[in-house]
Amino acid sequence: MSFRLSQRDKDIIGFINQFRAVDRDSLVELFFKQLKSPINACNSVMVRLYRLGLIERTQQYSPTVYLPVDAKIKKNSQKILHFLSILDIYKQMSTYSAPKQVIVEDKPTGRKGGIEPDLFCIFKGSPFWIEIQRNQYSEQKMQDKVNLYEEFFFSNEWKTLQWQPEDRAAIFPSVILITPIRYAISSEHIRIIQVATIHELMEKYKGSGKQQKDARPRTRASSGGIKISFT
């Protein structure tokens, strides 16, 4: 059977492959909101792509959640909720500025036991690794996570990651912990930001010179000179 995909079809399939699990309402928001009947238009497109065998879906959730055709997660897996939480953070960021160089479940060390942030992206000109912590953990476990980032920092391997700028010094990303709980964790070498939402992050680093000054690294080595100055 021959068929032709529109650019939007290709973009939707690519987006689902990238984020692993995408709910219908997010697709409406990201790809169809400019149309007169966005929900109906989205439903029609997604049924067509599903029948063509280009995407998978699970109706264990309402609205329907769409998956890649080669998804290695069960259709009732709790892992789906994890991917949807990553998608939610991406959508929050997109309301301010489109994130670039997005990597879902980044594995920058390339080996087991290294840091595995839920999301990497360049947001408003600054690189970030994002950890989404929906459950409560011990402060020791969270500090151990920070220590892994410090270990990677001192390895200098991050300086050769493919997204690093070619025309200036390499930058070590700030680490955002998305958590409703504030942990007593610290680092003298990397910046750790604890917020409940991206909206809180934007409020925290918006505007004034004092806030911009407070956002600077505490040590010269901490992040290669990265600045957070959201306005």
C-alpha positions as CSV (number, residue, x, y, z in Angstrom):
1,M,0.0,0.0,0.0
2,S,1.4,3.4,-1.0
3,F,0.8,6.5,1.1
4,R,2.3,9.9,1.4
5,L,3.1,11.5,4.8
6,S,2.8,15.2,5.3
7,Q,5.6,17.1,7.1
8,R,3.3,17.3,10.1
9,D,2.9,13.5,10.1
10,K,6.7,13.1,10.0
11,D,7.1,15.6,12.8
12,I,4.6,13.8,15.0
13,I,6.2,10.4,14.4
14,G,9.6,11.9,15.2
15,F,8.3,13.5,18.3
16,I,6.8,10.3,19.6
17,N,10.0,8.4,18.9
18,Q,12.0,11.1,20.8
19,F,9.8,11.3,23.9
20,R,8.7,7.6,23.9
21,A,5.2,8.3,25.2
22,V,3.0,11.2,24.2
23,D,-0.6,11.7,25.2
24,R,-3.3,12.9,22.8
25,D,-3.8,16.3,24.5
26,S,-0.1,17.1,24.3
27,L,-0.2,16.4,20.5
28,V,-3.2,18.7,20.2
29,E,-1.3,21.5,22.1
30,L,1.9,21.1,20.1
31,F,0.7,20.3,16.6
32,F,-3.0,21.1,16.2
33,K,-4.0,24.1,18.4
34,Q,-4.1,26.5,15.5
35,L,-6.9,24.5,13.8
36,K,-10.6,25.2,14.1
37,S,-11.3,21.7,15.6
38,P,-7.9,20.7,17.0
39,I,-9.0,17.6,18.9
40,N,-11.0,16.1,16.0
41,A,-8.1,16.9,13.7
42,C,-5.6,15.2,16.0
43,N,-7.8,12.1,16.5
44,S,-8.1,11.7,12.7
45,V,-4.4,12.0,12.1
46,M,-3.5,9.6,14.9
47,V,-6.0,7.0,13.9
48,R,-4.5,7.1,10.4
49,L,-0.9,6.8,11.5
50,Y,-1.8,4.0,13.9
51,R,-3.6,2.1,11.1
52,L,-0.6,2.6,8.9
53,G,1.5,0.9,11.5
54,L,3.7,3.9,12.0
55,I,2.9,4.4,15.7
56,E,1.6,2.3,18.6
57,R,-0.9,3.3,21.2
58,T,-2.2,2.3,24.6
59,Q,-5.7,3.0,25.8
60,Q,-4.8,2.2,29.4
61,Y,-4.7,6.0,29.9
62,S,-7.3,8.6,29.1
63,P,-6.7,10.4,26.7
64,T,-4.9,7.8,24.6
65,V,-1.1,7.7,24.8
66,Y,1.0,7.0,21.7
67,L,4.2,5.1,21.6
68,P,6.9,4.3,19.0
69,V,6.3,1.2,17.0
70,D,9.5,-0.4,18.5
71,A,8.6,0.6,22.0
72,K,10.2,-1.7,24.6
73,I,7.8,-0.8,27.4
74,K,4.6,-2.6,28.1
75,K,1.4,-0.7,27.4
76,N,0.5,-0.7,31.1
77,S,4.0,0.1,32.3
78,Q,4.6,2.7,35.0
79,K,7.5,3.8,32.8
80,I,4.9,5.5,30.6
81,L,4.1,8.0,33.4
82,H,7.8,8.7,33.7
83,F,8.0,9.6,30.0
84,L,4.9,11.7,30.3
85,S,6.5,13.7,33.2
86,I,9.5,14.4,31.0
87,L,7.1,15.6,28.3
88,D,5.4,17.8,30.8
89,I,8.7,19.5,31.7
90,Y,9.4,20.0,28.0
91,K,6.0,21.6,27.5
92,Q,6.5,23.9,30.4
93,M,9.8,25.1,29.0
94,S,8.2,25.5,25.5
95,T,5.8,28.1,26.9
96,Y,8.8,30.4,27.4
97,S,11.2,29.3,24.7
98,A,11.6,26.3,22.5
99,P,14.3,24.0,24.0
100,K,17.1,23.0,21.6
101,Q,19.3,19.9,21.3
102,V,16.7,17.9,23.3
103,I,17.9,14.4,24.5
104,V,15.4,12.3,26.5
105,E,17.1,10.0,29.1
106,D,20.5,11.3,28.3
107,K,23.5,9.1,29.0
108,P,26.5,11.4,28.5
109,T,29.0,9.1,30.1
110,G,28.1,6.3,27.8
111,R,28.5,3.7,30.5
112,K,26.4,2.1,33.2
113,G,26.6,3.7,36.6
114,G,27.2,7.2,35.3
115,I,24.8,10.1,35.4
116,E,21.6,9.5,33.6
117,P,19.5,12.7,33.6
118,D,15.9,12.4,32.5
119,L,16.4,15.3,30.0
120,F,19.1,17.4,28.4
121,C,18.4,20.5,26.5
122,I,19.7,24.0,25.8
123,F,17.1,26.4,27.2
124,K,17.3,30.2,26.6
125,G,21.0,29.8,25.6
126,S,22.1,27.7,28.6
127,P,22.6,23.9,28.8
128,F,20.7,21.9,31.5
129,W,20.5,18.4,32.7
130,I,17.1,17.8,34.3
131,E,16.3,15.2,37.0
132,I,12.6,14.7,37.8
133,Q,12.2,13.4,41.3
134,R,8.5,12.6,42.0
135,N,9.2,10.4,44.9
136,Q,10.9,11.2,48.2
137,Y,14.5,9.9,48.6
138,S,17.0,10.1,51.5
139,E,19.3,13.1,51.4
140,Q,22.2,10.7,51.2
141,K,20.9,9.2,48.0
142,M,20.4,12.6,46.5
143,Q,23.9,13.7,47.5
144,D,25.2,10.5,45.9
145,K,23.5,11.6,42.7
146,V,25.2,15.0,43.0
147,N,28.5,13.3,43.6
148,L,28.1,11.4,40.3
149,Y,27.7,14.7,38.5
150,E,30.9,16.0,40.2
151,E,32.7,12.8,39.2
152,F,31.7,13.5,35.6
153,F,32.7,17.1,35.9
154,F,36.3,16.2,37.0
155,S,36.6,13.6,34.2
156,N,36.5,16.4,31.6
157,E,34.7,14.1,29.3
158,W,31.8,16.5,29.1
159,K,34.0,18.9,27.1
160,T,33.7,16.8,24.0
161,L,29.9,16.2,24.0
162,Q,28.4,16.8,20.6
163,W,26.3,19.9,21.6
164,Q,29.3,21.8,23.0
165,P,29.9,25.2,21.3
166,E,32.7,25.1,18.7
167,D,33.6,28.8,19.0
168,R,34.1,29.2,22.8
169,A,35.0,27.3,25.9
170,A,33.1,24.1,26.8
171,I,30.2,24.5,29.3
172,F,29.2,22.1,32.1
173,P,25.4,22.2,32.3
174,S,23.5,23.3,35.4
175,V,21.5,20.5,37.0
176,I,17.9,21.1,37.7
177,L,16.1,18.9,40.2
178,I,12.4,19.0,39.6
179,T,11.2,18.1,43.1
180,P,8.5,19.2,45.5
181,I,11.0,18.6,48.3
182,R,14.1,20.6,49.1
183,Y,17.1,18.5,49.9
184,A,20.1,19.6,51.9
185,I,22.5,18.8,49.1
186,S,25.5,20.8,47.9
187,S,28.3,21.1,45.4
188,E,31.2,23.6,45.2
189,H,31.8,22.6,41.5
190,I,28.5,22.4,39.7
191,R,25.3,24.4,40.0
192,I,22.3,22.5,41.4
193,I,18.9,24.2,41.2
194,Q,15.9,22.7,43.1
195,V,12.5,23.8,41.9
196,A,9.0,22.2,41.8
197,T,8.3,23.4,38.2
198,I,9.9,25.2,35.3
199,H,7.5,28.1,36.1
200,E,9.2,28.4,39.5
201,L,12.6,28.3,37.8
202,M,11.6,31.2,35.6
203,E,10.4,33.2,38.5
204,K,13.5,32.5,40.4
205,Y,15.9,33.7,37.7
206,K,13.8,36.5,36.2
207,G,14.8,40.0,35.8
208,S,16.8,41.8,38.4
209,G,20.6,42.3,38.6
210,K,20.7,40.8,42.0
211,Q,19.0,37.6,40.8
212,Q,21.4,37.3,37.9
213,K,24.3,37.8,40.3
214,D,23.0,35.1,42.6
215,A,22.7,32.7,39.6
216,R,26.5,32.8,38.9
217,P,28.6,29.8,39.9
218,R,30.2,29.9,43.3
219,T,33.6,28.8,41.9
220,R,35.4,29.6,38.7
221,A,35.6,25.9,37.8
222,S,31.9,25.2,38.3
223,S,30.5,25.4,34.8
224,G,32.8,27.0,32.3
225,G,31.3,30.5,32.8
226,I,27.6,29.6,32.1
227,K,25.1,32.3,33.0
228,I,21.4,32.0,33.8
229,S,19.7,35.3,33.1
230,F,16.1,34.7,32.2
231,T,14.2,37.8,31.4
